[in-house]
Amino acid sequence: MSTTEEILKGRFAKRVFTEQAADIDKAQTKYMRSRGFESPEWDERIFTTSNSALVVQHLGRHRFVDMKTRNTKNGKKRKKNHAIHNKIMFGHYNNIIRELKYGYTDAVVEEMKTIEK
């Protein structure tokens, strides 16, 4: 594989990761606002993209409100859950896989070449 092709594939992957990070952020924010999570501290999520990865950093409370049960010394307790993490993340994960697998077409290669110039 040539260096030019590797660079183009890296740019394509970074673009896919950046677009999906924005979509994930938008979906999580929309869901949280509809469920009454109005405090600015709920917006503390960091999305970092590179040519090979999308890294999402979030607070523990984002995962806690997503859980249906919690274990206590008295046993398992059911609680109200809000699907702000797993459902959204894995929905977009499938989009990322699909786009990386099938989205790198000749038209995209030509578009990436024009962006370079």
C-alpha positions, 0 to 999 in steps of 0.5 A: 500500500502506498503512503498516499493511500495510507494518508487518504485512508487516515483522513477518511477515518478521522473524518468519519470519527469526527462526524460520529463524535459530533452526532453522539454528542448531539444525541446525548445532549438532546436525550439528556435535555429531554429528561431534565438533565439541565446542569452544565456538569452533565455536558462534561464529555470529551471526544478525541479523534485521530486517524485510527481512533475515537476516544470518548471520556465521560463522567462516572455519573453518565454510566450510573444513570444508564444502569437499571439496577445497583448492588447494595448490601441489602441486595439488588435494587432496581432504579430508573435508568436513562439510556444516555450512554450504551444505547447511543454509543452502540448505535453510533458504533454500528454507523462507524463500522458501516462507514469505514467498511463501505464508505471508502469509495472512489468518489471519496478518494477523489474528494480526499485528494482535492482536500489535500490540494 
